[in-house]
């Protein structure tokens, strides 16, 4: 066997082993990023007066009123993560949460882009990257979407 053939077999073995990790990795990614946003959504719901104040005075959400921004952001931080954890409408949930993440960075850019907030901004980048991974690769086998596909939920 040639060196190229042996290298190919060696790489093929690693690829087959890595395939065993795809579904758990996508599940952990979905749950981790969902948890980050769910915590924020729960905080907003728990103290709605403070949430309204922050959207009126601190966050600079463009194009919509502070009340609509507060309600929309809270909705997005609660509904999209729940869908992500379940793996239901996963790509839509990931896209929606990605948008929530972008709006959060834009609305708080006056703080996040300042000195000393590099780690906070880095978290938003990490979450955005994780959401893009789920958007591109899908939810994996450990999801309601995968179950629906296998159980005949796919369009014929």
N, C-alpha and C positions, 0 to 999 in steps of 0.2 A: 504494500500500500504506500502511496506517495505521502510526502509531508503534508501537502494540501489536503489530501483525503483524511489523514489523521486529525488535522486541525479542524476540518469540517465536522467529523464525528465528535470531537471533543466539544466543539461549540454547540452541536446539536443536543448533546447530553445536558449541557447547562441550560439550553433553551427549554427542554422538556421539564427539567427540575423547576425552573422559574415559573412555568405555566401553572404549577400547583399553588403558587403564591398570588396569582392574579386576583382571584375572587376575594380572598381575605384582605389583600392590600386595598382593593377598591372599597370594600366594606368599611375598613378602618378609616380610610380617607373620608368617605361620606359621613361617618358618624363623628369623626373629630371636627371637621369643619362645620357640620350642622350644630354641634354642641356649642361652638363659639358664638354662633349667631342666636341660638335659642336662649342662651344666658342673657344676651343683650336685649332680646325681645321681652323676656320675663321681667327684667329690670324696668323696662319702659312701661309695661302694663302695671307693675306693682306700685309705681308712683307716677301716675299719669299727669299730675300737676307739674311735677319737675320735668317730665318729658316735654310737655307743652312749652314750659319756660325755656328749656334748652333749644328747642326748635325755633322759638321766637327770638331768642337773644344770642345764642352761641353758635349754632349750626347755620351755615349759609347755603341752604338748599336752593339751587336756581330754579326758576320757572314756575314754581308752585307755592301756594301759601304754606306757612308753617304748620297749620293744622292738618292739611292734606299730606304734607311731608311726614309729619309725626305718625299719622294713621297708616300711611302707605309703608313707611319704614318698619313700623311695628308689625304690620301684617306680613311683610316680606320676611322679617326675622323670625316669625313663628311658623308660618305655613310652609315656606320653601324648605327649611330644615327638617320639618316633620316628614315631608315627602322624600327628602334625601335619605333619612334614616330608614324609611321603609323601602326605598328603591322603587318608588312609584312615580311615574312621569319624571324620571330622574334627570334626563337631559334638560327638560324644561325647568325643573327646580334648580339645577345647577346654573343655568343661564339667568334665571330670576335672581338667585342669590349673588351671582357675579355682578349683576346690575346694582343690587343693594350695596354691595361692597364698593363699587366704583362711586356711587352717589355719596356714600359715607366719607370716602377719601376726599372727594370734591368739596363736600359740605364742611369738612373740618380741615381742609388744606392749610388754612391760615395758622393752624396749630401744628398739624402733622409735618409740615415742611419746615418747621422751625428747628432751631438748635436744640438738641437733647431729645428729640422725638423720633430718631431714626429707627429704634426698635419697634415702636408702635406702628410706624409706616411699614416696616418690614413684615409685621404680622399681616397687614392687609395684602401685601404682595404675596405672602405665603398662602393665605386663604384664596386669593384670586388664582394662583397657580394650581392649587388643589382642586378648585372648582373647574378649571379648564381641563385638568386631567380627567375628571368625571364626565365632563361634557364631551370630550373627544372619545374616550374609551368606553363610556357607558357605565352602568351600575355594577356589572359583573353578575356571576351566577347567583350570588346570595342577595337576591332582590325580588320584589314583587313583579317588577317588569320582566325579569327572566322567567319567573313562574308563569306569568300570563302568556308569554311567547310559547313556552313548552306546552301549556295546557290548551292551546288552540285559540288563544286570544289574538293571534296575528291575523291580519286581513288575508282572505283567500281570493 
